[in-house]
Amino acid sequence: MERPVEIKRAAICIGISLALGFVKIALDTQHLASQGIPIAAAFILPIIITAILLFFVYKTYQGRNWARITFLVLTVIGLLPYIPMLAEEFERAVFIGLLSATQLGLQIFALWLLFSSPGKHWFNPAHA
């Protein structure tokens, strides 16, 4: 079965979301430094997280259902600290908050593409 365009769009949305994270960090270095976070450390953890997420995106793109489900679980777990952080970012710097909200929107849209028709029908035991 050919990969639906929704799967490709989901991968693009996640990639854009991850790239926005690095833009956000670059624009927010003054705040990070004021929190006592070394700038190098502020980039190292996101690089590690990005690598892990790209692995799951790649496996999802290959049709691995376990990767799609793992990405969903990680996103839901990540929402717990993300929502209060998002509110704080909007209070501190509206543009940074908008970037974060855009990231969240892109990831939720990507999950919708992965778990709704026709994208969800592409994942079957033959791809697992």
N, CA, C and O atoms as CSV, one atom per row, in Angstrom:
chain,resi,resn,atom,element,x,y,z
A,1,MET,N,N,0.848,-1.189,0.000
A,1,MET,CA,C,0.000,0.000,0.000
A,1,MET,C,C,0.887,1.243,0.000
A,1,MET,O,O,1.847,1.339,0.765
A,2,GLU,N,N,0.554,2.170,-0.853
A,2,GLU,CA,C,1.337,3.409,-0.955
A,2,GLU,C,C,1.112,4.298,0.255
A,2,GLU,O,O,0.008,4.372,0.793
A,3,ARG,N,N,2.186,4.978,0.679
A,3,ARG,CA,C,2.123,5.875,1.838
A,3,ARG,C,C,1.177,7.040,1.524
A,3,ARG,O,O,1.361,7.741,0.529
A,4,PRO,N,N,0.168,7.240,2.375
A,4,PRO,CA,C,-0.750,8.364,2.150
A,4,PRO,C,C,-0.041,9.712,2.327
A,4,PRO,O,O,0.926,9.825,3.081
A,5,VAL,N,N,-0.530,10.703,1.634
A,5,VAL,CA,C,0.047,12.041,1.720
A,5,VAL,C,C,-0.056,12.579,3.146
A,5,VAL,O,O,0.759,13.409,3.548
A,6,GLU,N,N,-1.043,12.123,3.917
A,6,GLU,CA,C,-1.205,12.576,5.299
A,6,GLU,C,C,0.004,12.202,6.154
A,6,GLU,O,O,0.373,12.948,7.061
A,7,ILE,N,N,0.611,11.077,5.879
A,7,ILE,CA,C,1.797,10.645,6.622
A,7,ILE,C,C,2.963,11.574,6.297
A,7,ILE,O,O,3.722,11.958,7.187
A,8,LYS,N,N,3.102,11.928,5.044
A,8,LYS,CA,C,4.154,12.858,4.640
A,8,LYS,C,C,3.928,14.232,5.286
A,8,LYS,O,O,4.868,14.858,5.775
A,9,ARG,N,N,2.694,14.682,5.280
A,9,ARG,CA,C,2.374,15.978,5.889
A,9,ARG,C,C,2.635,15.972,7.394
A,9,ARG,O,O,3.120,16.959,7.948
A,10,ALA,N,N,2.315,14.863,8.050
A,10,ALA,CA,C,2.567,14.754,9.487
A,10,ALA,C,C,4.062,14.864,9.770
A,10,ALA,O,O,4.468,15.552,10.706
A,11,ALA,N,N,4.879,14.192,8.970
A,11,ALA,CA,C,6.335,14.253,9.159
A,11,ALA,C,C,6.845,15.673,8.945
A,11,ALA,O,O,7.723,16.131,9.675
A,12,ILE,N,N,6.313,16.359,7.969
A,12,ILE,CA,C,6.716,17.749,7.704
A,12,ILE,C,C,6.314,18.648,8.878
A,12,ILE,O,O,7.101,19.487,9.316
A,13,CYS,N,N,5.103,18.475,9.380
A,13,CYS,CA,C,4.640,19.282,10.522
A,13,CYS,C,C,5.541,19.087,11.739
A,13,CYS,O,O,5.901,20.052,12.414
A,14,ILE,N,N,5.900,17.845,12.012
A,14,ILE,CA,C,6.764,17.569,13.161
A,14,ILE,C,C,8.150,18.168,12.936
A,14,ILE,O,O,8.739,18.728,13.861
A,15,GLY,N,N,8.667,18.057,11.735
A,15,GLY,CA,C,9.965,18.653,11.424
A,15,GLY,C,C,9.964,20.164,11.605
A,15,GLY,O,O,10.907,20.725,12.162
A,16,ILE,N,N,8.913,20.823,11.138
A,16,ILE,CA,C,8.802,22.275,11.305
A,16,ILE,C,C,8.708,22.622,12.788
A,16,ILE,O,O,9.329,23.583,13.243
A,17,SER,N,N,7.938,21.846,13.536
A,17,SER,CA,C,7.801,22.075,14.971
A,17,SER,C,C,9.155,21.981,15.669
A,17,SER,O,O,9.484,22.818,16.511
A,18,LEU,N,N,9.930,20.973,15.321
A,18,LEU,CA,C,11.251,20.816,15.938
A,18,LEU,C,C,12.176,21.979,15.567
A,18,LEU,O,O,12.929,22.469,16.409
A,19,ALA,N,N,12.118,22.412,14.321
A,19,ALA,CA,C,12.944,23.546,13.892
A,19,ALA,C,C,12.546,24.821,14.639
A,19,ALA,O,O,13.407,25.616,15.017
A,20,LEU,N,N,11.250,25.014,14.851
A,20,LEU,CA,C,10.794,26.184,15.600
A,20,LEU,C,C,11.324,26.176,17.032
A,20,LEU,O,O,11.555,27.232,17.620
A,21,GLY,N,N,11.512,24.996,17.580
A,21,GLY,CA,C,12.073,24.896,18.927
A,21,GLY,C,C,13.460,25.502,19.006
A,21,GLY,O,O,13.791,26.173,19.984
A,22,PHE,N,N,14.276,25.272,17.984
A,22,PHE,CA,C,15.620,25.841,17.977
A,22,PHE,C,C,15.591,27.346,17.735
A,22,PHE,O,O,16.414,28.081,18.280
A,23,VAL,N,N,14.651,27.800,16.923
A,23,VAL,CA,C,14.480,29.242,16.722
A,23,VAL,C,C,14.098,29.892,18.050
A,23,VAL,O,O,14.627,30.938,18.426
A,24,LYS,N,N,13.173,29.250,18.743
A,24,LYS,CA,C,12.709,29.766,20.030
A,24,LYS,C,C,13.860,29.862,21.029
A,24,LYS,O,O,13.986,30.863,21.734
A,25,ILE,N,N,14.689,28.840,21.093
A,25,ILE,CA,C,15.836,28.853,22.005
A,25,ILE,C,C,16.792,29.992,21.632
A,25,ILE,O,O,17.270,30.722,22.500
A,26,ALA,N,N,17.062,30.131,20.336
A,26,ALA,CA,C,17.979,31.182,19.892
A,26,ALA,C,C,17.450,32.571,20.236
A,26,ALA,O,O,18.222,33.465,20.584
A,27,LEU,N,N,16.139,32.749,20.140
A,27,LEU,CA,C,15.548,34.057,20.454
A,27,LEU,C,C,15.406,34.297,21.954
A,27,LEU,O,O,15.237,35.434,22.395
A,28,ASP,N,N,15.476,33.234,22.725
A,28,ASP,CA,C,15.215,33.333,24.162
A,28,ASP,C,C,16.471,33.106,25.008
A,28,ASP,O,O,16.370,32.777,26.190
A,29,THR,N,N,17.645,33.279,24.412
A,29,THR,CA,C,18.886,33.006,25.148
A,29,THR,C,C,19.057,33.923,26.358
A,29,THR,O,O,19.611,33.504,27.374
A,30,GLN,N,N,18.596,35.153,26.263
A,30,GLN,CA,C,18.728,36.076,27.394
A,30,GLN,C,C,17.937,35.560,28.605
A,30,GLN,O,O,18.429,35.594,29.733
A,31,HIS,N,N,16.737,35.093,28.369
A,31,HIS,CA,C,15.934,34.539,29.465
A,31,HIS,C,C,16.588,33.274,30.025
A,31,HIS,O,O,16.658,33.092,31.241
A,32,LEU,N,N,17.062,32.412,29.144
A,32,LEU,CA,C,17.707,31.177,29.596
A,32,LEU,C,C,18.926,31.489,30.461
A,32,LEU,O,O,19.140,30.864,31.500
A,33,ALA,N,N,19.717,32.460,30.020
A,33,ALA,CA,C,20.901,32.853,30.788
A,33,ALA,C,C,20.497,33.436,32.139
A,33,ALA,O,O,21.166,33.199,33.145
A,34,SER,N,N,19.409,34.195,32.164
A,34,SER,CA,C,18.959,34.786,33.432
A,34,SER,C,C,18.466,33.719,34.409
A,34,SER,O,O,18.419,33.954,35.616
A,35,GLN,N,N,18.100,32.553,33.890
A,35,GLN,CA,C,17.661,31.441,34.729
A,35,GLN,C,C,18.835,30.576,35.186
A,35,GLN,O,O,18.653,29.582,35.889
A,36,GLY,N,N,20.042,30.972,34.775
A,36,GLY,CA,C,21.235,30.222,35.159
A,36,GLY,C,C,21.496,29.012,34.283
A,36,GLY,O,O,22.284,28.138,34.644
A,37,ILE,N,N,20.845,28.958,33.142
A,37,ILE,CA,C,21.035,27.839,32.216
A,37,ILE,C,C,22.128,28.214,31.223
A,37,ILE,O,O,21.979,29.181,30.476
A,38,PRO,N,N,23.230,27.453,31.206
A,38,PRO,CA,C,24.274,27.742,30.225
A,38,PRO,C,C,23.719,27.580,28.803
A,38,PRO,O,O,22.970,26.644,28.523
A,39,ILE,N,N,24.088,28.481,27.934
A,39,ILE,CA,C,23.557,28.475,26.567
A,39,ILE,C,C,23.860,27.149,25.868
A,39,ILE,O,O,23.012,26.623,25.146
A,40,ALA,N,N,25.059,26.607,26.077
A,40,ALA,CA,C,25.402,25.327,25.460
A,40,ALA,C,C,24.436,24.241,25.929
A,40,ALA,O,O,23.982,23.427,25.125
A,41,ALA,N,N,24.123,24.225,27.216
A,41,ALA,CA,C,23.191,23.234,27.762
A,41,ALA,C,C,21.787,23.443,27.211
A,41,ALA,O,O,21.036,22.487,27.018
A,42,ALA,N,N,21.442,24.702,26.960
A,42,ALA,CA,C,20.116,25.008,26.430
A,42,ALA,C,C,19.927,24.426,25.034
A,42,ALA,O,O,18.792,24.215,24.608
A,43,PHE,N,N,21.005,24.166,24.320
A,43,PHE,CA,C,20.924,23.572,22.995
A,43,PHE,C,C,21.159,22.066,23.018
A,43,PHE,O,O,20.627,21.353,22.167
A,44,ILE,N,N,21.945,21.562,23.977
A,44,ILE,CA,C,22.286,20.139,23.994
A,44,ILE,C,C,21.061,19.269,24.261
A,44,ILE,O,O,20.827,18.306,23.530
A,45,LEU,N,N,20.285,19.582,25.277
A,45,LEU,CA,C,19.102,18.779,25.581
A,45,LEU,C,C,18.113,18.784,24.410
A,45,LEU,O,O,17.626,17.715,24.041
A,46,PRO,N,N,17.798,19.919,23.818
A,46,PRO,CA,C,16.898,19.890,22.656
A,46,PRO,C,C,17.462,19.082,21.481
A,46,PRO,O,O,16.699,18.469,20.734
A,47,ILE,N,N,18.772,19.075,21.314
A,47,ILE,CA,C,19.366,18.268,20.235
A,47,ILE,C,C,19.116,16.787,20.508
A,47,ILE,O,O,18.782,16.034,19.593
A,48,ILE,N,N,19.275,16.372,21.752
A,48,ILE,CA,C,19.034,14.974,22.115
A,48,ILE,C,C,17.555,14.628,21.924
A,48,ILE,O,O,17.224,13.591,21.348
A,49,ILE,N,N,16.680,15.495,22.406
A,49,ILE,CA,C,15.235,15.263,22.261
A,49,ILE,C,C,14.848,15.233,20.788
A,49,ILE,O,O,14.055,14.388,20.372
A,50,THR,N,N,15.398,16.144,20.002
A,50,THR,CA,C,15.116,16.185,18.568
A,50,THR,C,C,15.559,14.897,17.897
A,50,THR,O,O,14.834,14.352,17.065
A,51,ALA,N,N,16.735,14.405,18.247
A,51,ALA,CA,C,17.223,13.157,17.654
A,51,ALA,C,C,16.276,12.004,17.974
A,51,ALA,O,O,15.972,11.190,17.102
A,52,ILE,N,N,15.816,11.934,19.204
A,52,ILE,CA,C,14.898,10.864,19.600
A,52,ILE,C,C,13.574,10.992,18.835
A,52,ILE,O,O,13.056,10.007,18.308
A,53,LEU,N,N,13.036,12.208,18.781
A,53,LEU,CA,C,11.776,12.413,18.074
A,53,LEU,C,C,11.913,12.140,16.579
A,53,LEU,O,O,11.000,11.590,15.963
A,54,LEU,N,N,13.043,12.520,15.992
A,54,LEU,CA,C,13.264,12.242,14.573
A,54,LEU,C,C,13.321,10.741,14.304
A,54,LEU,O,O,12.877,10.275,13.255
A,55,PHE,N,N,13.871,9.989,15.257
A,55,PHE,CA,C,13.874,8.531,15.130
A,55,PHE,C,C,12.443,8.011,15.054
A,55,PHE,O,O,12.125,7.191,14.193
A,56,PHE,N,N,11.570,8.488,15.962
A,56,PHE,CA,C,10.180,8.039,15.947
A,56,PHE,C,C,9.445,8.515,14.696
A,56,PHE,O,O,8.610,7.789,14.157
A,57,VAL,N,N,9.744,9.714,14.235
A,57,VAL,CA,C,9.133,10.213,13.000
A,57,VAL,C,C,9.573,9.352,11.819
A,57,VAL,O,O,8.754,8.988,10.974
A,58,TYR,N,N,10.845,9.032,11.761
A,58,TYR,CA,C,11.375,8.191,10.676
A,58,TYR,C,C,10.702,6.816,10.683
A,58,TYR,O,O,10.284,6.319,9.637
A,59,LYS,N,N,10.600,6.208,11.869
A,59,LYS,CA,C,9.974,4.888,11.969
A,59,LYS,C,C,8.476,4.971,11.643
A,59,LYS,O,O,7.920,4.061,11.029
A,60,THR,N,N,7.833,6.060,12.056
A,60,THR,CA,C,6.429,6.267,11.705
A,60,THR,C,C,6.291,6.402,10.202
A,60,THR,O,O,5.379,5.831,9.605
A,61,TYR,N,N,7.182,7.147,9.596
A,61,TYR,CA,C,7.173,7.355,8.141
A,61,TYR,C,C,7.357,6.030,7.402
A,61,TYR,O,O,6.872,5.859,6.283
A,62,GLN,N,N,8.064,5.095,8.042
A,62,GLN,CA,C,8.256,3.762,7.461
A,62,GLN,C,C,7.043,2.860,7.684
A,62,GLN,O,O,6.981,1.757,7.140
A,63,GLY,N,N,6.087,3.321,8.475
A,63,GLY,CA,C,4.883,2.541,8.699
A,63,GLY,C,C,4.871,1.746,9.985
A,63,GLY,O,O,4.043,0.849,10.147
A,64,ARG,N,N,5.759,2.051,10.892
A,64,ARG,CA,C,5.826,1.330,12.164
A,64,ARG,C,C,4.784,1.887,13.137
A,64,ARG,O,O,4.909,3.009,13.629
A,65,ASN,N,N,3.774,1.093,13.397
A,65,ASN,CA,C,2.679,1.521,14.265
A,65,ASN,C,C,3.158,1.803,15.681
A,65,ASN,O,O,2.664,2.731,16.321
A,66,TRP,N,N,4.113,1.019,16.185
A,66,TRP,CA,C,4.633,1.224,17.539
A,66,TRP,C,C,5.247,2.616,17.676
A,66,TRP,O,O,5.149,3.233,18.736
A,67,ALA,N,N,5.878,3.112,16.612
A,67,ALA,CA,C,6.495,4.448,16.658
A,67,ALA,C,C,5.423,5.532,16.683
A,67,ALA,O,O,5.574,6.540,17.374
A,68,ARG,N,N,4.365,5.332,15.949
A,68,ARG,CA,C,3.243,6.290,15.934
A,68,ARG,C,C,2.616,6.374,17.326
A,68,ARG,O,O,2.322,7.464,17.817
A,69,ILE,N,N,2.414,5.225,17.951
A,69,ILE,CA,C,1.825,5.197,19.290
A,69,ILE,C,C,2.785,5.791,20.312
A,69,ILE,O,O,2.364,6.525,21.206
A,70,THR,N,N,4.070,5.480,20.186
A,70,THR,CA,C,5.066,6.038,21.106
A,70,THR,C,C,5.111,7.552,20.987
A,70,THR,O,O,5.204,8.247,21.999
A,71,PHE,N,N,5.046,8.073,19.774
A,71,PHE,CA,C,5.028,9.528,19.583
A,71,PHE,C,C,3.802,10.138,20.254
A,71,PHE,O,O,3.904,11.200,20.869
A,72,LEU,N,N,2.652,9.490,20.147
A,72,LEU,CA,C,1.445,9.965,20.811
A,72,LEU,C,C,1.637,10.004,22.330
A,72,LEU,O,O,1.312,11.001,22.976
A,73,VAL,N,N,2.161,8.924,22.890
A,73,VAL,CA,C,2.362,8.847,24.336
A,73,VAL,C,C,3.341,9.928,24.797
A,73,VAL,O,O,3.094,10.600,25.798
A,74,LEU,N,N,4.451,10.098,24.074
A,74,LEU,CA,C,5.429,11.121,24.450
A,74,LEU,C,C,4.830,12.525,24.370
A,74,LEU,O,O,5.130,13.382,25.200
A,75,THR,N,N,3.992,12.751,23.375
A,75,THR,CA,C,3.348,14.056,23.243
A,75,THR,C,C,2.405,14.314,24.413
A,75,THR,O,O,2.399,15.407,24.979
A,76,VAL,N,N,1.615,13.319,24.773
A,76,VAL,CA,C,0.683,13.483,25.893
A,76,VAL,C,C,1.449,13.724,27.191
A,76,VAL,O,O,1.082,14.600,27.973
A,77,ILE,N,N,2.514,12.951,27.424
A,77,ILE,CA,C,3.331,13.147,28.629
A,77,ILE,C,C,3.965,14.541,28.618
A,77,ILE,O,O,4.038,15.200,29.655
A,78,GLY,N,N,4.416,14.980,27.457
A,78,GLY,CA,C,5.040,16.290,27.335
A,78,GLY,C,C,4.083,17.448,27.551
A,78,GLY,O,O,4.515,18.556,27.871
A,79,LEU,N,N,2.785,17.207,27.381
A,79,LEU,CA,C,1.798,18.270,27.582
A,79,LEU,C,C,1.706,18.703,29.037
A,79,LEU,O,O,1.401,19.861,29.321
A,80,LEU,N,N,1.964,17.795,29.951
A,80,LEU,CA,C,1.834,18.120,31.374
A,80,LEU,C,C,2.688,19.324,31.773
A,80,LEU,O,O,2.155,20.264,32.362
A,81,PRO,N,N,3.989,19.335,31.478
A,81,PRO,CA,C,4.768,20.522,31.831
A,81,PRO,C,C,4.648,21.641,30.781
A,81,PRO,O,O,4.968,22.795,31.066
A,82,TYR,N,N,4.190,21.300,29.579
A,82,TYR,CA,C,4.177,22.264,28.483
A,82,TYR,C,C,3.134,23.360,28.686
A,82,TYR,O,O,3.401,24.529,28.408
A,83,ILE,N,N,1.960,22.995,29.163
A,83,ILE,CA,C,0.868,23.968,29.300
A,83,ILE,C,C,1.238,25.099,30.268
A,83,ILE,O,O,1.076,26.265,29.907
A,84,PRO,N,N,1.732,24.805,31.490
A,84,PRO,CA,C,2.134,25.918,32.369
A,84,PRO,C,C,3.290,26.740,31.785
A,84,PRO,O,O,3.343,27.959,31.952
A,85,MET,N,N,4.219,26.053,31.093
A,85,MET,CA,C,5.338,26.757,30.478
A,85,MET,C,C,4.837,27.705,29.382
A,85,MET,O,O,5.340,28.819,29.232
A,86,LEU,N,N,3.848,27.250,28.630
A,86,LEU,CA,C,3.285,28.066,27.563
A,86,LEU,C,C,2.658,29.336,28.125
A,86,LEU,O,O,2.843,30.421,27.572
A,87,ALA,N,N,1.925,29.206,29.208
A,87,ALA,CA,C,1.315,30.375,29.845
A,87,ALA,C,C,2.385,31.356,30.317
A,87,ALA,O,O,2.240,32.566,30.145
A,88,GLU,N,N,3.454,30.837,30.911
A,88,GLU,CA,C,4.556,31.691,31.387
A,88,GLU,C,C,5.237,32.395,30.220
A,88,GLU,O,O,5.606,33.565,30.323
A,89,GLU,N,N,5.403,31.680,29.110
A,89,GLU,CA,C,6.045,32.299,27.943
A,89,GLU,C,C,5.200,33.440,27.388
A,89,GLU,O,O,5.742,34.479,27.012
A,90,PHE,N,N,3.902,33.266,27.333
A,90,PHE,CA,C,3.028,34.341,26.841
A,90,PHE,C,C,3.091,35.563,27.753
A,90,PHE,O,O,3.051,36.697,27.276
A,91,GLU,N,N,3.188,35.337,29.050
A,91,GLU,CA,C,3.292,36.458,29.986
A,91,GLU,C,C,4.619,37.192,29.820
A,91,GLU,O,O,4.673,38.415,29.940
A,92,ARG,N,N,5.674,36.456,29.548
A,92,ARG,CA,C,7.016,37.020,29.474
A,92,ARG,C,C,7.317,37.607,28.099
A,92,ARG,O,O,7.847,38.713,27.998
A,93,ALA,N,N,6.985,36.874,27.045
A,93,ALA,CA,C,7.300,37.308,25.679
A,93,ALA,C,C,6.269,36.693,24.726
A,93,ALA,O,O,6.294,35.490,24.467
A,94,VAL,N,N,5.383,37.510,24.218
A,94,VAL,CA,C,4.277,37.023,23.392
A,94,VAL,C,C,4.784,36.252,22.176
A,94,VAL,O,O,4.225,35.209,21.838
A,95,PHE,N,N,5.819,36.738,21.521
A,95,PHE,CA,C,6.312,36.062,20.320
A,95,PHE,C,C,6.824,34.667,20.652
A,95,PHE,O,O,6.580,33.727,19.896
A,96,ILE,N,N,7.527,34.516,21.764
A,96,ILE,CA,C,8.023,33.198,22.189
A,96,ILE,C,C,6.820,32.293,22.477
A,96,ILE,O,O,6.821,31.119,22.109
A,97,GLY,N,N,5.809,32.837,23.127
A,97,GLY,CA,C,4.586,32.079,23.381
A,97,GLY,C,C,3.902,31.644,22.099
A,97,GLY,O,O,3.396,30.525,22.004
A,98,LEU,N,N,3.887,32.537,21.106
A,98,LEU,CA,C,3.293,32.186,19.812
A,98,LEU,C,C,4.073,31.067,19.124
A,98,LEU,O,O,3.482,30.177,18.514
A,99,LEU,N,N,5.392,31.117,19.225
A,99,LEU,CA,C,6.198,30.038,18.649
A,99,LEU,C,C,5.883,28.706,19.336
A,99,LEU,O,O,5.738,27.677,18.676
A,100,SER,N,N,5.780,28.738,20.645
A,100,SER,CA,C,5.446,27.520,21.389
A,100,SER,C,C,4.054,27.008,21.024
A,100,SER,O,O,3.861,25.807,20.833
A,101,ALA,N,N,3.089,27.915,20.930
A,101,ALA,CA,C,1.728,27.517,20.570
A,101,ALA,C,C,1.692,26.933,19.157
A,101,ALA,O,O,0.956,25.983,18.890
A,102,THR,N,N,2.489,27.504,18.259
A,102,THR,CA,C,2.581,26.979,16.894
A,102,THR,C,C,3.174,25.578,16.904
A,102,THR,O,O,2.694,24.689,16.201
A,103,GLN,N,N,4.228,25.383,17.710
A,103,GLN,CA,C,4.809,24.044,17.833
A,103,GLN,C,C,3.753,23.042,18.288
A,103,GLN,O,O,3.609,21.968,17.703
A,104,LEU,N,N,3.024,23.400,19.326
A,104,LEU,CA,C,1.995,22.519,19.864
A,104,LEU,C,C,0.923,22.238,18.810
A,104,LEU,O,O,0.501,21.094,18.642
A,105,GLY,N,N,0.491,23.266,18.112
A,105,GLY,CA,C,-0.517,23.090,17.068
A,105,GLY,C,C,-0.044,22.162,15.960
A,105,GLY,O,O,-0.797,21.309,15.492
A,106,LEU,N,N,1.203,22.331,15.544
A,106,LEU,CA,C,1.754,21.469,14.496
A,106,LEU,C,C,1.813,20.013,14.944
A,106,LEU,O,O,1.504,19.109,14.168
A,107,GLN,N,N,2.208,19.786,16.188
A,107,GLN,CA,C,2.304,18.410,16.672
A,107,GLN,C,C,0.924,17.777,16.829
A,107,GLN,O,O,0.743,16.600,16.515
A,108,ILE,N,N,-0.038,18.541,17.308
A,108,ILE,CA,C,-1.398,18.012,17.429
A,108,ILE,C,C,-1.985,17.726,16.048
A,108,ILE,O,O,-2.650,16.708,15.855
A,109,PHE,N,N,-1.745,18.608,15.101
A,109,PHE,CA,C,-2.214,18.389,13.728
A,109,PHE,C,C,-1.558,17.137,13.143
A,109,PHE,O,O,-2.221,16.337,12.482
A,110,ALA,N,N,-0.257,16.969,13.388
A,110,ALA,CA,C,0.445,15.781,12.898
A,110,ALA,C,C,-0.166,14.510,13.492
A,110,ALA,O,O,-0.366,13.522,12.785
A,111,LEU,N,N,-0.458,14.542,14.783
A,111,LEU,CA,C,-1.088,13.369,15.408
A,111,LEU,C,C,-2.467,13.110,14.808
A,111,LEU,O,O,-2.846,11.959,14.593
A,112,TRP,N,N,-3.203,14.158,14.543
A,112,TRP,CA,C,-4.513,13.992,13.915
A,112,TRP,C,C,-4.354,13.318,12.554
A,112,TRP,O,O,-5.118,12.414,12.213
A,113,LEU,N,N,-3.367,13.754,11.783
A,113,LEU,CA,C,-3.119,13.138,10.471
A,113,LEU,C,C,-2.745,11.664,10.609
A,113,LEU,O,O,-3.148,10.838,9.790
A,114,LEU,N,N,-1.979,11.341,11.641
A,114,LEU,CA,C,-1.522,9.962,11.839
A,114,LEU,C,C,-2.616,9.035,12.365
A,114,LEU,O,O,-2.588,7.830,12.115
A,115,PHE,N,N,-3.577,9.601,13.092
A,115,PHE,CA,C,-4.587,8.765,13.735
A,115,PHE,C,C,-5.985,8.894,13.134
A,115,PHE,O,O,-6.931,8.304,13.656
A,116,SER,N,N,-6.132,9.648,12.053
A,116,SER,CA,C,-7.427,9.747,11.381
A,116,SER,C,C,-7.303,9.145,9.984
A,116,SER,O,O,-6.202,8.892,9.494
A,117,SER,N,N,-8.443,8.923,9.360
A,117,SER,CA,C,-8.439,8.351,8.007
A,117,SER,C,C,-7.981,9.393,7.007
A,117,SER,O,O,-8.300,10.568,7.184
A,118,PRO,N,N,-7.266,9.034,5.989
A,118,PRO,CA,C,-6.815,7.696,5.619
A,118,PRO,C,C,-5.478,7.292,6.244
A,118,PRO,O,O,-5.039,6.151,6.094
A,119,GLY,N,N,-4.827,8.235,6.951
A,119,GLY,CA,C,-3.501,7.932,7.502
A,119,GLY,C,C,-3.487,6.719,8.403
A,119,GLY,O,O,-2.571,5.901,8.322
A,120,LYS,N,N,-4.491,6.582,9.268
A,120,LYS,CA,C,-4.486,5.485,10.243
A,120,LYS,C,C,-4.597,4.120,9.577
A,120,LYS,O,O,-4.118,3.128,10.127
A,121,HIS,N,N,-5.218,4.051,8.408
A,121,HIS,CA,C,-5.398,2.766,7.737
A,121,HIS,C,C,-4.112,2.248,7.105
A,121,HIS,O,O,-4.005,1.067,6.774
A,122,TRP,N,N,-3.157,3.121,6.944
A,122,TRP,CA,C,-1.883,2.702,6.358
A,122,TRP,C,C,-1.072,1.861,7.339
A,122,TRP,O,O,-0.262,1.031,6.926
A,123,PHE,N,N,-1.285,2.073,8.625
A,123,PHE,CA,C,-0.562,1.323,9.654
A,123,PHE,C,C,-1.275,-0.011,9.871
A,123,PHE,O,O,-2.427,-0.065,10.301
A,124,ASN,N,N,-0.559,-1.066,9.565
A,124,ASN,CA,C,-1.115,-2.400,9.779
A,124,ASN,C,C,0.002,-3.356,10.174
A,124,ASN,O,O,1.173,-2.982,10.120
A,125,PRO,N,N,-0.331,-4.579,10.568
A,125,PRO,CA,C,0.709,-5.512,11.022
A,125,PRO,C,C,1.819,-5.760,10.002
A,125,PRO,O,O,2.934,-6.106,10.392
A,126,ALA,N,N,1.549,-5.596,8.725
A,126,ALA,CA,C,2.598,-5.807,7.719
A,126,ALA,C,C,3.711,-4.780,7.829
A,126,ALA,O,O,4.838,-5.054,7.417
A,127,HIS,N,N,3.421,-3.593,8.382
A,127,HIS,CA,C,4.424,-2.547,8.548
A,127,HIS,C,C,5.116,-2.622,9.894
A,127,HIS,O,O,6.150,-1.980,10.080
A,128,ALA,N,N,4.585,-3.382,10.839
A,128,ALA,CA,C,5.090,-3.391,12.212
A,128,ALA,C,C,6.485,-3.942,12.348
A,128,ALA,O,O,7.020,-4.002,13.455
